């Protein structure tokens, strides 16, 4: 078997560290995770960690970025063939209910932003992570929920409403169907209000 190149080896190490960090944060809060634990669970040294990430915050920011990108791609795939706005809402609400079962992402985002604000390390990368995801999702949903009309709301707000209802609120810790039900109420009301304005 051919030996891995240095770049391939480093990519595998990085992937292993990201996987370990994801698994640990699913069991503990962000503040309960240490670099030592991440490296140990991944089977690497602390030196291997620092060869790939500057600190704990950086690895978790990258995890959130990967998760955010996958969410938009996943929804794009699910909604690609759907033309009917009501069917798009059904699809989105089912997806939201499934996504909300994984509690780690919302909690991780809140922890990271809280610590960054407290330690005065809040940077554009933190905010861009959410802004880009919200805008991408908002453009996708606007094209499905308001076809041919355009939406009165900025894509940032449409996507933000969806993601905050799934991850940002207490709803994800309530009944299994709560995030999807709340999202259905919000999107249905937005669509009805939009159609009413168009008719007027």
Buried (B, 14 or more C-beta within 10 A) or exposed (E): EEEEEEEEEBEEBBEBBBBBBBEBBEEEEBEEBEBEBBBBBBEBEEEBBEEBBEEBBEBBBBBBBEBBBEBBEEBEEBBEEBEEBEEBBBBBBBBBBEBBEEEBBBBBBBBBBEBBEEEEEBEEEBEEBBBBBBBBBBBBBBBBBBEEEEBBBBBBBBBBBBBBBBBBBEBBEEEEBBBBBBBBEBBBEBBEEBEEEEEE
